[in-house]
């Protein structure tokens, strides 16, 4: 997987705060403070909707 982010550079004040982000498959992102963000599952939602539509159409 790869992605590109285009931004305008911005000069920030220097602080002692920092954060690390680990991107993955099962857990979309894990931050260095332990916070986890689940991966989006758009296909799973669409399959459920499709099953409902097929059931209504066939019935």
QUIWO-V543050 format. One record per pair of residues at least 6 apart in sequence whose C-alpha atoms are under 6 Angstrom apart, sorted by sequence separation. I is the first residue (numbers start at 0). J is the second residue. D is the distance in whole Angstrom. If there is no record, write none. Layout:
<<I:J:D> <I:J:D>>
This chain:
<<22:28:4> <29:35:4> <21:28:5> <28:35:6> <21:29:5> <28:36:5> <20:29:6> <27:36:6> <20:30:5> <27:37:5> <19:30:6> <26:37:5> <27:38:4> <19:31:5> <26:38:5> <18:31:6>>
